[in-house]
Amino acid sequence: MRGNKFLPEELTVPAGATIVWVNEDPEDHDVLTRDLRVVSPVMKTGEIFTLVLSEPGSFAYLCDLHANMEGVVTVTAARR
Ligand SMILES: [Cu+2]
């Protein structure tokens, strides 16, 4: 997170990859899905949140502290 955005806002990873969010802003951020299956702690400057997504699909998330701060991770089938 930087400048109240997720950078990159769209990311594609293979299933099973570890995704890492790093808060590089002076403000707090978090990572949530609308269905609340994923809810990170509120992250202060320099804090990280990691997540492993094992199912292929599209994973939309947001920061509920900032309107319009959204991102999408596309998970593809794992490489063999
Ligand atoms: Cu935020």
PDB file of the backbone (N, CA, C, O) and the ligand in Angstrom, with CONECT records:
HET     CU  A 101       1
ATOM      1  N   MET A   1       0.850  -1.180   0.000  1.00  0.00           N
ATOM      2  CA  MET A   1       0.000   0.000   0.000  1.00  0.00           C
ATOM      3  C   MET A   1       0.890   1.236   0.000  1.00  0.00           C
ATOM      4  O   MET A   1       1.847   1.358   0.766  1.00  0.00           O
ATOM      5  N   ARG A   2       0.522   2.152  -0.906  1.00  0.00           N
ATOM      6  CA  ARG A   2       1.256   3.421  -0.969  1.00  0.00           C
ATOM      7  C   ARG A   2       0.340   4.451  -1.599  1.00  0.00           C
ATOM      8  O   ARG A   2      -0.319   4.164  -2.598  1.00  0.00           O
ATOM      9  N   GLY A   3       0.290   5.640  -1.035  1.00  0.00           N
ATOM     10  CA  GLY A   3      -0.542   6.705  -1.580  1.00  0.00           C
ATOM     11  C   GLY A   3      -2.025   6.356  -1.537  1.00  0.00           C
ATOM     12  O   GLY A   3      -2.789   6.752  -2.417  1.00  0.00           O
ATOM     13  N   ASN A   4      -2.427   5.611  -0.507  1.00  0.00           N
ATOM     14  CA  ASN A   4      -3.819   5.159  -0.372  1.00  0.00           C
ATOM     15  C   ASN A   4      -4.282   4.338  -1.563  1.00  0.00           C
ATOM     16  O   ASN A   4      -5.436   4.421  -1.983  1.00  0.00           O
ATOM     17  N   LYS A   5      -3.360   3.538  -2.105  1.00  0.00           N
ATOM     18  CA  LYS A   5      -3.692   2.597  -3.175  1.00  0.00           C
ATOM     19  C   LYS A   5      -3.004   1.276  -2.892  1.00  0.00           C
ATOM     20  O   LYS A   5      -2.000   1.208  -2.183  1.00  0.00           O
ATOM     21  N   PHE A   6      -3.585   0.215  -3.478  1.00  0.00           N
ATOM     22  CA  PHE A   6      -2.881  -1.059  -3.524  1.00  0.00           C
ATOM     23  C   PHE A   6      -2.065  -1.070  -4.811  1.00  0.00           C
ATOM     24  O   PHE A   6      -2.611  -0.880  -5.898  1.00  0.00           O
ATOM     25  N   LEU A   7      -0.781  -1.290  -4.690  1.00  0.00           N
ATOM     26  CA  LEU A   7       0.096  -1.316  -5.860  1.00  0.00           C
ATOM     27  C   LEU A   7       0.798  -2.670  -5.932  1.00  0.00           C
ATOM     28  O   LEU A   7       1.518  -3.033  -5.001  1.00  0.00           O
ATOM     29  N   PRO A   8       0.607  -3.427  -7.016  1.00  0.00           N
ATOM     30  CA  PRO A   8      -0.329  -3.119  -8.097  1.00  0.00           C
ATOM     31  C   PRO A   8      -1.773  -3.411  -7.660  1.00  0.00           C
ATOM     32  O   PRO A   8      -2.015  -4.209  -6.754  1.00  0.00           O
ATOM     33  N   GLU A   9      -2.709  -2.753  -8.318  1.00  0.00           N
ATOM     34  CA  GLU A   9      -4.120  -2.993  -7.970  1.00  0.00           C
ATOM     35  C   GLU A   9      -4.592  -4.343  -8.489  1.00  0.00           C
ATOM     36  O   GLU A   9      -5.514  -4.942  -7.936  1.00  0.00           O
ATOM     37  N   GLU A  10      -3.953  -4.821  -9.560  1.00  0.00           N
ATOM     38  CA  GLU A  10      -4.296  -6.137 -10.094  1.00  0.00           C
ATOM     39  C   GLU A  10      -3.036  -6.984 -10.125  1.00  0.00           C
ATOM     40  O   GLU A  10      -1.982  -6.550 -10.590  1.00  0.00           O
ATOM     41  N   LEU A  11      -3.171  -8.210  -9.618  1.00  0.00           N
ATOM     42  CA  LEU A  11      -2.015  -9.089  -9.503  1.00  0.00           C
ATOM     43  C   LEU A  11      -2.458 -10.497  -9.876  1.00  0.00           C
ATOM     44  O   LEU A  11      -3.541 -10.933  -9.485  1.00  0.00           O
ATOM     45  N   THR A  12      -1.627 -11.208 -10.628  1.00  0.00           N
ATOM     46  CA  THR A  12      -1.915 -12.599 -10.975  1.00  0.00           C
ATOM     47  C   THR A  12      -0.837 -13.483 -10.376  1.00  0.00           C
ATOM     48  O   THR A  12       0.355 -13.234 -10.554  1.00  0.00           O
ATOM     49  N   VAL A  13      -1.268 -14.525  -9.659  1.00  0.00           N
ATOM     50  CA  VAL A  13      -0.316 -15.429  -9.009  1.00  0.00           C
ATOM     51  C   VAL A  13      -0.779 -16.870  -9.214  1.00  0.00           C
ATOM     52  O   VAL A  13      -1.971 -17.112  -9.404  1.00  0.00           O
ATOM     53  N   PRO A  14       0.147 -17.828  -9.177  1.00  0.00           N
ATOM     54  CA  PRO A  14      -0.267 -19.234  -9.204  1.00  0.00           C
ATOM     55  C   PRO A  14      -0.834 -19.637  -7.855  1.00  0.00           C
ATOM     56  O   PRO A  14      -0.460 -19.086  -6.819  1.00  0.00           O
ATOM     57  N   ALA A  15      -1.744 -20.609  -7.879  1.00  0.00           N
ATOM     58  CA  ALA A  15      -2.329 -21.116  -6.630  1.00  0.00           C
ATOM     59  C   ALA A  15      -1.222 -21.561  -5.685  1.00  0.00           C
ATOM     60  O   ALA A  15      -0.250 -22.190  -6.104  1.00  0.00           O
ATOM     61  N   GLY A  16      -1.376 -21.234  -4.422  1.00  0.00           N
ATOM     62  CA  GLY A  16      -0.403 -21.636  -3.417  1.00  0.00           C
ATOM     63  C   GLY A  16       0.687 -20.617  -3.175  1.00  0.00           C
ATOM     64  O   GLY A  16       1.485 -20.769  -2.249  1.00  0.00           O
ATOM     65  N   ALA A  17       0.733 -19.578  -3.997  1.00  0.00           N
ATOM     66  CA  ALA A  17       1.744 -18.532  -3.789  1.00  0.00           C
ATOM     67  C   ALA A  17       1.410 -17.752  -2.525  1.00  0.00           C
ATOM     68  O   ALA A  17       0.244 -17.619  -2.155  1.00  0.00           O
ATOM     69  N   THR A  18       2.422 -17.252  -1.884  1.00  0.00           N
ATOM     70  CA  THR A  18       2.222 -16.377  -0.729  1.00  0.00           C
ATOM     71  C   THR A  18       2.158 -14.935  -1.218  1.00  0.00           C
ATOM     72  O   THR A  18       3.074 -14.439  -1.873  1.00  0.00           O
ATOM     73  N   ILE A  19       1.059 -14.279  -0.884  1.00  0.00           N
ATOM     74  CA  ILE A  19       0.868 -12.880  -1.256  1.00  0.00           C
ATOM     75  C   ILE A  19       1.178 -12.029  -0.029  1.00  0.00           C
ATOM     76  O   ILE A  19       0.716 -12.315   1.076  1.00  0.00           O
ATOM     77  N   VAL A  20       1.961 -10.990  -0.239  1.00  0.00           N
ATOM     78  CA  VAL A  20       2.401 -10.150   0.874  1.00  0.00           C
ATOM     79  C   VAL A  20       1.982  -8.715   0.615  1.00  0.00           C
ATOM     80  O   VAL A  20       2.328  -8.139  -0.417  1.00  0.00           O
ATOM     81  N   TRP A  21       1.241  -8.138   1.543  1.00  0.00           N
ATOM     82  CA  TRP A  21       0.935  -6.706   1.504  1.00  0.00           C
ATOM     83  C   TRP A  21       1.839  -6.006   2.518  1.00  0.00           C
ATOM     84  O   TRP A  21       2.005  -6.471   3.645  1.00  0.00           O
ATOM     85  N   VAL A  22       2.411  -4.895   2.103  1.00  0.00           N
ATOM     86  CA  VAL A  22       3.267  -4.094   2.979  1.00  0.00           C
ATOM     87  C   VAL A  22       2.695  -2.687   3.031  1.00  0.00           C
ATOM     88  O   VAL A  22       2.467  -2.075   1.988  1.00  0.00           O
ATOM     89  N   ASN A  23       2.465  -2.175   4.205  1.00  0.00           N
ATOM     90  CA  ASN A  23       1.960  -0.805   4.322  1.00  0.00           C
ATOM     91  C   ASN A  23       3.133   0.168   4.294  1.00  0.00           C
ATOM     92  O   ASN A  23       3.877   0.292   5.267  1.00  0.00           O
ATOM     93  N   GLU A  24       3.285   0.857   3.162  1.00  0.00           N
ATOM     94  CA  GLU A  24       4.359   1.838   3.009  1.00  0.00           C
ATOM     95  C   GLU A  24       3.821   3.251   3.151  1.00  0.00           C
ATOM     96  O   GLU A  24       4.488   4.214   2.772  1.00  0.00           O
ATOM     97  N   ASP A  25       2.620   3.379   3.693  1.00  0.00           N
ATOM     98  CA  ASP A  25       1.993   4.692   3.897  1.00  0.00           C
ATOM     99  C   ASP A  25       2.121   5.120   5.356  1.00  0.00           C
ATOM    100  O   ASP A  25       2.292   4.284   6.244  1.00  0.00           O
ATOM    101  N   PRO A  26       2.038   6.427   5.597  1.00  0.00           N
ATOM    102  CA  PRO A  26       1.974   6.892   6.990  1.00  0.00           C
ATOM    103  C   PRO A  26       0.637   6.589   7.645  1.00  0.00           C
ATOM    104  O   PRO A  26       0.512   6.665   8.867  1.00  0.00           O
ATOM    105  N   GLU A  27      -0.367   6.245   6.838  1.00  0.00           N
ATOM    106  CA  GLU A  27      -1.700   5.963   7.373  1.00  0.00           C
ATOM    107  C   GLU A  27      -1.920   4.463   7.544  1.00  0.00           C
ATOM    108  O   GLU A  27      -1.214   3.648   6.950  1.00  0.00           O
ATOM    109  N   ASP A  28      -2.899   4.117   8.357  1.00  0.00           N
ATOM    110  CA  ASP A  28      -3.266   2.716   8.544  1.00  0.00           C
ATOM    111  C   ASP A  28      -4.043   2.197   7.328  1.00  0.00           C
ATOM    112  O   ASP A  28      -4.755   2.949   6.662  1.00  0.00           O
ATOM    113  N   HIS A  29      -3.892   0.908   7.056  1.00  0.00           N
ATOM    114  CA  HIS A  29      -4.684   0.240   6.017  1.00  0.00           C
ATOM    115  C   HIS A  29      -5.039  -1.159   6.507  1.00  0.00           C
ATOM    116  O   HIS A  29      -4.495  -1.649   7.496  1.00  0.00           O
ATOM    117  N   ASP A  30      -5.964  -1.786   5.788  1.00  0.00           N
ATOM    118  CA  ASP A  30      -6.249  -3.192   6.040  1.00  0.00           C
ATOM    119  C   ASP A  30      -6.658  -3.869   4.735  1.00  0.00           C
ATOM    120  O   ASP A  30      -6.781  -3.219   3.698  1.00  0.00           O
ATOM    121  N   VAL A  31      -6.863  -5.165   4.801  1.00  0.00           N
ATOM    122  CA  VAL A  31      -7.216  -5.985   3.628  1.00  0.00           C
ATOM    123  C   VAL A  31      -8.414  -6.836   4.002  1.00  0.00           C
ATOM    124  O   VAL A  31      -8.323  -7.684   4.890  1.00  0.00           O
ATOM    125  N   LEU A  32      -9.553  -6.612   3.321  1.00  0.00           N
ATOM    126  CA  LEU A  32     -10.765  -7.380   3.594  1.00  0.00           C
ATOM    127  C   LEU A  32     -11.433  -7.792   2.293  1.00  0.00           C
ATOM    128  O   LEU A  32     -11.354  -7.094   1.282  1.00  0.00           O
ATOM    129  N   THR A  33     -12.098  -8.956   2.346  1.00  0.00           N
ATOM    130  CA  THR A  33     -13.030  -9.279   1.279  1.00  0.00           C
ATOM    131  C   THR A  33     -14.432  -8.875   1.737  1.00  0.00           C
ATOM    132  O   THR A  33     -14.704  -8.787   2.934  1.00  0.00           O
ATOM    133  N   ARG A  34     -15.310  -8.631   0.773  1.00  0.00           N
ATOM    134  CA  ARG A  34     -16.661  -8.187   1.130  1.00  0.00           C
ATOM    135  C   ARG A  34     -17.409  -9.237   1.935  1.00  0.00           C
ATOM    136  O   ARG A  34     -18.254  -8.905   2.767  1.00  0.00           O
ATOM    137  N   ASP A  35     -17.096 -10.513   1.685  1.00  0.00           N
ATOM    138  CA  ASP A  35     -17.759 -11.578   2.456  1.00  0.00           C
ATOM    139  C   ASP A  35     -17.057 -11.826   3.796  1.00  0.00           C
ATOM    140  O   ASP A  35     -17.468 -12.697   4.562  1.00  0.00           O
ATOM    141  N   LEU A  36     -16.013 -11.069   4.070  1.00  0.00           N
ATOM    142  CA  LEU A  36     -15.265 -11.134   5.336  1.00  0.00           C
ATOM    143  C   LEU A  36     -14.599 -12.490   5.568  1.00  0.00           C
ATOM    144  O   LEU A  36     -14.271 -12.840   6.701  1.00  0.00           O
ATOM    145  N   ARG A  37     -14.403 -13.246   4.494  1.00  0.00           N
ATOM    146  CA  ARG A  37     -13.645 -14.493   4.661  1.00  0.00           C
ATOM    147  C   ARG A  37     -12.177 -14.183   4.932  1.00  0.00           C
ATOM    148  O   ARG A  37     -11.467 -14.970   5.557  1.00  0.00           O
ATOM    149  N   VAL A  38     -11.738 -13.027   4.452  1.00  0.00           N
ATOM    150  CA  VAL A  38     -10.383 -12.556   4.761  1.00  0.00           C
ATOM    151  C   VAL A  38     -10.510 -11.213   5.453  1.00  0.00           C
ATOM    152  O   VAL A  38     -11.135 -10.293   4.927  1.00  0.00           O
ATOM    153  N   VAL A  39      -9.921 -11.102   6.625  1.00  0.00           N
ATOM    154  CA  VAL A  39      -9.895  -9.829   7.353  1.00  0.00           C
ATOM    155  C   VAL A  39      -8.516  -9.703   7.987  1.00  0.00           C
ATOM    156  O   VAL A  39      -8.182 -10.440   8.915  1.00  0.00           O
ATOM    157  N   SER A  40      -7.730  -8.782   7.493  1.00  0.00           N
ATOM    158  CA  SER A  40      -6.415  -8.572   8.099  1.00  0.00           C
ATOM    159  C   SER A  40      -6.568  -7.705   9.339  1.00  0.00           C
ATOM    160  O   SER A  40      -7.594  -7.047   9.517  1.00  0.00           O
ATOM    161  N   PRO A  41      -5.565  -7.700  10.188  1.00  0.00           N
ATOM    162  CA  PRO A  41      -5.540  -6.679  11.241  1.00  0.00           C
ATOM    163  C   PRO A  41      -5.361  -5.307  10.598  1.00  0.00           C
ATOM    164  O   PRO A  41      -4.947  -5.214   9.443  1.00  0.00           O
ATOM    165  N   VAL A  42      -5.667  -4.251  11.332  1.00  0.00           N
ATOM    166  CA  VAL A  42      -5.312  -2.909  10.856  1.00  0.00           C
ATOM    167  C   VAL A  42      -3.794  -2.818  10.857  1.00  0.00           C
ATOM    168  O   VAL A  42      -3.136  -3.081  11.864  1.00  0.00           O
ATOM    169  N   MET A  43      -3.253  -2.437   9.701  1.00  0.00           N
ATOM    170  CA  MET A  43      -1.805  -2.435   9.511  1.00  0.00           C
ATOM    171  C   MET A  43      -1.265  -1.014   9.626  1.00  0.00           C
ATOM    172  O   MET A  43      -1.723  -0.099   8.940  1.00  0.00           O
ATOM    173  N   LYS A  44      -0.296  -0.853  10.497  1.00  0.00           N
ATOM    174  CA  LYS A  44       0.364   0.446  10.616  1.00  0.00           C
ATOM    175  C   LYS A  44       1.561   0.486   9.675  1.00  0.00           C
ATOM    176  O   LYS A  44       1.904  -0.523   9.058  1.00  0.00           O
ATOM    177  N   THR A  45       2.185   1.634   9.566  1.00  0.00           N
ATOM    178  CA  THR A  45       3.327   1.809   8.674  1.00  0.00           C
ATOM    179  C   THR A  45       4.362   0.712   8.901  1.00  0.00           C
ATOM    180  O   THR A  45       4.784   0.459  10.030  1.00  0.00           O
ATOM    181  N   GLY A  46       4.761   0.068   7.807  1.00  0.00           N
ATOM    182  CA  GLY A  46       5.809  -0.939   7.885  1.00  0.00           C
ATOM    183  C   GLY A  46       5.315  -2.330   8.222  1.00  0.00           C
ATOM    184  O   GLY A  46       6.087  -3.287   8.166  1.00  0.00           O
ATOM    185  N   GLU A  47       4.039  -2.463   8.571  1.00  0.00           N
ATOM    186  CA  GLU A  47       3.534  -3.786   8.914  1.00  0.00           C
ATOM    187  C   GLU A  47       3.142  -4.548   7.657  1.00  0.00           C
ATOM    188  O   GLU A  47       2.802  -3.952   6.635  1.00  0.00           O
ATOM    189  N   ILE A  48       3.196  -5.877   7.747  1.00  0.00           N
ATOM    190  CA  ILE A  48       2.895  -6.719   6.598  1.00  0.00           C
ATOM    191  C   ILE A  48       1.757  -7.675   6.939  1.00  0.00           C
ATOM    192  O   ILE A  48       1.516  -8.007   8.099  1.00  0.00           O
ATOM    193  N   PHE A  49       1.065  -8.105   5.879  1.00  0.00           N
ATOM    194  CA  PHE A  49       0.016  -9.123   5.994  1.00  0.00           C
ATOM    195  C   PHE A  49       0.249 -10.120   4.876  1.00  0.00           C
ATOM    196  O   PHE A  49       0.392  -9.734   3.716  1.00  0.00           O
ATOM    197  N   THR A  50       0.289 -11.394   5.213  1.00  0.00           N
ATOM    198  CA  THR A  50       0.518 -12.411   4.196  1.00  0.00           C
ATOM    199  C   THR A  50      -0.691 -13.339   4.123  1.00  0.00           C
ATOM    200  O   THR A  50      -1.394 -13.567   5.108  1.00  0.00           O
ATOM    201  N   LEU A  51      -0.905 -13.868   2.911  1.00  0.00           N
ATOM    202  CA  LEU A  51      -2.060 -14.714   2.651  1.00  0.00           C
ATOM    203  C   LEU A  51      -1.686 -15.702   1.558  1.00  0.00           C
ATOM    204  O   LEU A  51      -1.027 -15.342   0.582  1.00  0.00           O
ATOM    205  N   VAL A  52      -2.108 -16.945   1.725  1.00  0.00           N
ATOM    206  CA  VAL A  52      -1.929 -17.958   0.681  1.00  0.00           C
ATOM    207  C   VAL A  52      -3.305 -18.299   0.129  1.00  0.00           C
ATOM    208  O   VAL A  52      -4.204 -18.676   0.880  1.00  0.00           O
ATOM    209  N   LEU A  53      -3.469 -18.168  -1.185  1.00  0.00           N
ATOM    210  CA  LEU A  53      -4.733 -18.517  -1.845  1.00  0.00           C
ATOM    211  C   LEU A  53      -4.508 -19.786  -2.653  1.00  0.00           C
ATOM    212  O   LEU A  53      -3.698 -19.805  -3.580  1.00  0.00           O
ATOM    213  N   SER A  54      -5.218 -20.833  -2.302  1.00  0.00           N
ATOM    214  CA  SER A  54      -4.957 -22.128  -2.930  1.00  0.00           C
ATOM    215  C   SER A  54      -5.970 -22.478  -4.009  1.00  0.00           C
ATOM    216  O   SER A  54      -5.746 -23.404  -4.788  1.00  0.00           O
ATOM    217  N   GLU A  55      -7.092 -21.746  -4.067  1.00  0.00           N
ATOM    218  CA  GLU A  55      -8.111 -22.034  -5.076  1.00  0.00           C
ATOM    219  C   GLU A  55      -8.016 -21.046  -6.225  1.00  0.00           C
ATOM    220  O   GLU A  55      -7.985 -19.837  -5.992  1.00  0.00           O
ATOM    221  N   PRO A  56      -7.969 -21.537  -7.476  1.00  0.00           N
ATOM    222  CA  PRO A  56      -7.974 -20.611  -8.609  1.00  0.00           C
ATOM    223  C   PRO A  56      -9.252 -19.775  -8.629  1.00  0.00           C
ATOM    224  O   PRO A  56     -10.317 -20.233  -8.214  1.00  0.00           O
ATOM    225  N   GLY A  57      -9.129 -18.555  -9.112  1.00  0.00           N
ATOM    226  CA  GLY A  57     -10.289 -17.674  -9.204  1.00  0.00           C
ATOM    227  C   GLY A  57      -9.877 -16.231  -9.038  1.00  0.00           C
ATOM    228  O   GLY A  57      -8.695 -15.895  -8.969  1.00  0.00           O
ATOM    229  N   SER A  58     -10.896 -15.383  -8.976  1.00  0.00           N
ATOM    230  CA  SER A  58     -10.668 -13.955  -8.841  1.00  0.00           C
ATOM    231  C   SER A  58     -11.004 -13.542  -7.414  1.00  0.00           C
ATOM    232  O   SER A  58     -12.062 -13.888  -6.887  1.00  0.00           O
ATOM    233  N   PHE A  59     -10.104 -12.809  -6.805  1.00  0.00           N
ATOM    234  CA  PHE A  59     -10.191 -12.500  -5.384  1.00  0.00           C
ATOM    235  C   PHE A  59     -10.159 -10.979  -5.228  1.00  0.00           C
ATOM    236  O   PHE A  59      -9.097 -10.359  -5.275  1.00  0.00           O
ATOM    237  N   ALA A  60     -11.343 -10.394  -5.043  1.00  0.00           N
ATOM    238  CA  ALA A  60     -11.427  -8.929  -4.909  1.00  0.00           C
ATOM    239  C   ALA A  60     -11.371  -8.557  -3.431  1.00  0.00           C
ATOM    240  O   ALA A  60     -11.971  -9.215  -2.581  1.00  0.00           O
ATOM    241  N   TYR A  61     -10.645  -7.501  -3.153  1.00  0.00           N
ATOM    242  CA  TYR A  61     -10.498  -7.092  -1.757  1.00  0.00           C
ATOM    243  C   TYR A  61     -10.493  -5.570  -1.684  1.00  0.00           C
ATOM    244  O   TYR A  61     -10.420  -4.885  -2.704  1.00  0.00           O
ATOM    245  N   LEU A  62     -10.571  -5.066  -0.484  1.00  0.00           N
ATOM    246  CA  LEU A  62     -10.584  -3.611  -0.295  1.00  0.00           C
ATOM    247  C   LEU A  62      -9.975  -3.273   1.065  1.00  0.00           C
ATOM    248  O   LEU A  62      -9.714  -4.141   1.897  1.00  0.00           O
ATOM    249  N   CYS A  63      -9.764  -1.977   1.249  1.00  0.00           N
ATOM    250  CA  CYS A  63      -9.403  -1.429   2.559  1.00  0.00           C
ATOM    251  C   CYS A  63     -10.621  -0.675   3.053  1.00  0.00           C
ATOM    252  O   CYS A  63     -11.057   0.285   2.419  1.00  0.00           O
ATOM    253  N   ASP A  64     -11.179  -1.101   4.185  1.00  0.00           N
ATOM    254  CA  ASP A  64     -12.424  -0.457   4.628  1.00  0.00           C
ATOM    255  C   ASP A  64     -12.171   0.857   5.370  1.00  0.00           C
ATOM    256  O   ASP A  64     -13.108   1.482   5.866  1.00  0.00           O
ATOM    257  N   LEU A  65     -10.922   1.266   5.444  1.00  0.00           N
ATOM    258  CA  LEU A  65     -10.604   2.570   6.045  1.00  0.00           C
ATOM    259  C   LEU A  65     -10.589   3.677   5.002  1.00  0.00           C
ATOM    260  O   LEU A  65     -10.637   4.859   5.346  1.00  0.00           O
ATOM    261  N   HIS A  66     -10.522   3.298   3.725  1.00  0.00           N
ATOM    262  CA  HIS A  66     -10.417   4.286   2.647  1.00  0.00           C
ATOM    263  C   HIS A  66     -11.323   3.885   1.487  1.00  0.00           C
ATOM    264  O   HIS A  66     -11.141   2.830   0.880  1.00  0.00           O
ATOM    265  N   ALA A  67     -12.293   4.734   1.190  1.00  0.00           N
ATOM    266  CA  ALA A  67     -13.156   4.484   0.040  1.00  0.00           C
ATOM    267  C   ALA A  67     -12.297   4.451  -1.223  1.00  0.00           C
ATOM    268  O   ALA A  67     -11.319   5.189  -1.338  1.00  0.00           O
ATOM    269  N   ASN A  68     -12.668   3.603  -2.151  1.00  0.00           N
ATOM    270  CA  ASN A  68     -11.985   3.493  -3.446  1.00  0.00           C
ATOM    271  C   ASN A  68     -10.609   2.850  -3.357  1.00  0.00           C
ATOM    272  O   ASN A  68      -9.852   2.887  -4.328  1.00  0.00           O
ATOM    273  N   MET A  69     -10.277   2.276  -2.242  1.00  0.00           N
ATOM    274  CA  MET A  69      -8.991   1.570  -2.150  1.00  0.00           C
ATOM    275  C   MET A  69      -9.296   0.081  -2.298  1.00  0.00           C
ATOM    276  O   MET A  69      -9.668  -0.596  -1.339  1.00  0.00           O
ATOM    277  N   GLU A  70      -9.126  -0.411  -3.539  1.00  0.00           N
ATOM    278  CA  GLU A  70      -9.522  -1.778  -3.863  1.00  0.00           C
ATOM    279  C   GLU A  70      -8.457  -2.446  -4.707  1.00  0.00           C
ATOM    280  O   GLU A  70      -7.650  -1.786  -5.361  1.00  0.00           O
ATOM    281  N   GLY A  71      -8.472  -3.754  -4.679  1.00  0.00           N
ATOM    282  CA  GLY A  71      -7.542  -4.523  -5.519  1.00  0.00           C
ATOM    283  C   GLY A  71      -8.135  -5.870  -5.871  1.00  0.00           C
ATOM    284  O   GLY A  71      -9.143  -6.296  -5.307  1.00  0.00           O
ATOM    285  N   VAL A  72      -7.483  -6.536  -6.822  1.00  0.00           N
ATOM    286  CA  VAL A  72      -7.920  -7.858  -7.254  1.00  0.00           C
ATOM    287  C   VAL A  72      -6.690  -8.750  -7.420  1.00  0.00           C
ATOM    288  O   VAL A  72      -5.697  -8.356  -8.033  1.00  0.00           O
ATOM    289  N   VAL A  73      -6.775  -9.950  -6.866  1.00  0.00           N
ATOM    290  CA  VAL A  73      -5.770 -10.966  -7.135  1.00  0.00           C
ATOM    291  C   VAL A  73      -6.425 -12.056  -7.957  1.00  0.00           C
ATOM    292  O   VAL A  73      -7.464 -12.592  -7.569  1.00  0.00           O
ATOM    293  N   THR A  74      -5.826 -12.387  -9.088  1.00  0.00           N
ATOM    294  CA  THR A  74      -6.284 -13.513  -9.890  1.00  0.00           C
ATOM    295  C   THR A  74      -5.365 -14.694  -9.612  1.00  0.00           C
ATOM    296  O   THR A  74      -4.149 -14.613  -9.785  1.00  0.00           O
ATOM    297  N   VAL A  75      -5.970 -15.788  -9.179  1.00  0.00           N
ATOM    298  CA  VAL A  75      -5.201 -16.985  -8.843  1.00  0.00           C
ATOM    299  C   VAL A  75      -5.375 -17.999  -9.970  1.00  0.00           C
ATOM    300  O   VAL A  75      -6.494 -18.411 -10.277  1.00  0.00           O
ATOM    301  N   THR A  76      -4.278 -18.394 -10.575  1.00  0.00           N
ATOM    302  CA  THR A  76      -4.311 -19.366 -11.669  1.00  0.00           C
ATOM    303  C   THR A  76      -3.960 -20.744 -11.123  1.00  0.00           C
ATOM    304  O   THR A  76      -3.453 -20.865 -10.007  1.00  0.00           O
ATOM    305  N   ALA A  77      -4.229 -21.775 -11.908  1.00  0.00           N
ATOM    306  CA  ALA A  77      -3.914 -23.139 -11.477  1.00  0.00           C
ATOM    307  C   ALA A  77      -2.416 -23.239 -11.169  1.00  0.00           C
ATOM    308  O   ALA A  77      -1.582 -22.629 -11.837  1.00  0.00           O
ATOM    309  N   ALA A  78      -2.107 -24.021 -10.147  1.00  0.00           N
ATOM    310  CA  ALA A  78      -0.718 -24.149  -9.730  1.00  0.00           C
ATOM    311  C   ALA A  78       0.119 -24.772 -10.842  1.00  0.00           C
ATOM    312  O   ALA A  78      -0.346 -25.624 -11.599  1.00  0.00           O
ATOM    313  N   ARG A  79       1.387 -24.311 -10.913  1.00  0.00           N
ATOM    314  CA  ARG A  79       2.302 -24.906 -11.880  1.00  0.00           C
ATOM    315  C   ARG A  79       2.686 -26.312 -11.423  1.00  0.00           C
ATOM    316  O   ARG A  79       2.811 -26.588 -10.230  1.00  0.00           O
ATOM    317  N   ARG A  80       2.867 -27.185 -12.401  1.00  0.00           N
ATOM    318  CA  ARG A  80       3.302 -28.543 -12.047  1.00  0.00           C
ATOM    319  C   ARG A  80       4.744 -28.745 -12.470  1.00  0.00           C
ATOM    320  O   ARG A  80       5.303 -29.822 -12.263  1.00  0.00           O
TER     321      ARG A  80
HETATM  322 CU    CU A 101      -6.482   2.085   3.447  1.00  0.00          CU2+
END
